[in-house]
């Protein structure tokens, strides 16, 4: 894999709010599905703290 920050879903059993992957942004599966439906492919994204 190239070194990017990925946004991906996680199982409901996964504890959120704590690091659990290497540099990725984890979201609940239902939330990532809603986000996918709202954001066009190729849209530039800025991630802020």
Backbone as numpy.savetxt, mean C-alpha at the origin, in Angstrom:
# Nx Ny Nz CAx CAy CAz Cx Cy Cz
13.34 -7.53 -7.74 12.50 -6.34 -7.74 13.38 -5.10 -7.74
12.89 -4.12 -8.42 13.55 -2.82 -8.34 13.23 -2.20 -7.00
14.03 -1.31 -6.54 13.82 -0.71 -5.23 12.84 0.45 -5.32
11.58 0.12 -5.23 10.51 1.11 -5.19 9.76 0.92 -3.87
8.90 1.86 -3.56 7.99 1.68 -2.43 6.68 1.18 -3.01
6.27 0.02 -2.58 5.04 -0.58 -3.09 3.91 -0.34 -2.10
2.71 -0.19 -2.63 1.50 -0.10 -1.83 0.74 -1.38 -2.09
0.48 -2.15 -1.04 -0.20 -3.43 -1.24 -1.10 -3.77 -0.08
-2.03 -4.69 -0.33 -2.96 -5.15 0.69 -2.30 -6.14 1.63
-2.97 -6.37 2.75 -2.51 -7.31 3.76 -3.73 -8.06 4.30
-3.54 -9.30 4.71 -4.66 -10.06 5.28 -5.22 -9.36 6.53
-6.49 -9.57 6.80 -7.11 -8.96 7.98 -6.44 -9.40 9.27
-5.80 -10.55 9.26 -5.14 -11.04 10.47 -3.81 -10.35 10.75
-3.30 -9.58 9.79 -2.02 -8.89 9.95 -2.18 -7.67 10.84
-1.30 -7.54 11.83 -1.33 -6.37 12.71 -0.87 -5.15 11.92
-1.61 -4.08 12.02 -1.28 -2.85 11.30 -0.70 -1.84 12.28
-0.03 -0.83 11.74 0.53 0.23 12.57 1.93 -0.06 13.07
2.47 -1.20 12.65 3.84 -1.56 13.00 4.54 -2.02 11.72
5.85 -1.77 11.61 6.56 -2.23 10.42 6.39 -3.74 10.23
6.10 -4.13 9.00 5.90 -5.54 8.74 6.45 -5.96 7.39
6.98 -5.01 6.65 7.59 -5.32 5.37 8.76 -4.35 5.19
9.53 -4.55 4.16 10.74 -3.75 3.97 10.44 -2.59 3.03
9.98 -1.48 3.59 9.77 -0.27 2.80 8.44 -0.15 2.10
7.56 -1.12 2.26 6.26 -1.06 1.59 5.23 -0.36 2.48
4.17 0.07 1.85 3.04 0.62 2.56 1.95 -0.44 2.52
1.60 -0.95 3.69 0.58 -2.00 3.77 -0.76 -1.37 4.13
-1.81 -1.84 3.49 -3.17 -1.37 3.77 -4.08 -2.59 3.87
-5.20 -2.42 4.52 -6.20 -3.48 4.55 -6.66 -3.74 3.11
-6.99 -4.99 2.81 -7.38 -5.36 1.44 -8.56 -4.53 0.94
-9.58 -4.32 1.77 -10.73 -3.52 1.34 -10.32 -2.09 1.00
-9.39 -1.53 1.77 -8.93 -0.16 1.51 -8.13 -0.07 0.22
-7.29 -1.07 -0.04 -6.48 -1.04 -1.26 -7.36 -1.22 -2.50
-8.42 -2.00 -2.38 -9.36 -2.16 -3.50 -10.06 -0.84 -3.79
-10.50 -0.13 -2.75 -11.13 1.18 -2.96 -10.15 2.17 -3.58
-8.91 2.17 -3.11 -7.89 3.06 -3.67 -7.64 2.74 -5.13
-7.53 1.46 -5.47 -7.29 1.04 -6.85 -8.40 1.55 -7.77
-9.64 1.50 -7.30 -10.77 1.95 -8.11 -10.80 3.47 -8.29
-10.09 4.22 -7.45 -10.14 5.69 -7.50 -8.95 6.33 -8.21
-7.84 5.63 -8.31 -6.60 6.24 -8.79 -6.24 5.67 -10.17
-6.10 6.52 -11.19 -5.73 6.03 -12.52 -4.30 5.46 -12.54
-4.08 4.47 -13.36 -2.76 3.88 -13.53 -1.80 4.96 -14.04
-0.61 5.02 -13.45 0.41 5.97 -13.89 0.34 7.32 -13.21
-0.64 7.52 -12.32 -0.76 8.80 -11.63 0.45 8.99 -10.72
1.17 10.12 -10.84 2.29 10.36 -9.93 1.77 10.46 -8.49
2.53 9.93 -7.57 2.13 9.87 -6.18 3.25 10.38 -5.30
2.95 11.28 -4.40 3.94 11.77 -3.44 3.55 11.24 -2.07
4.47 10.57 -1.41 4.21 10.01 -0.09 4.89 10.91 0.93
4.10 11.44 1.85 4.60 12.36 2.88 4.45 11.71 4.25
5.32 12.10 5.15 5.22 11.60 6.53 4.12 12.29 7.26
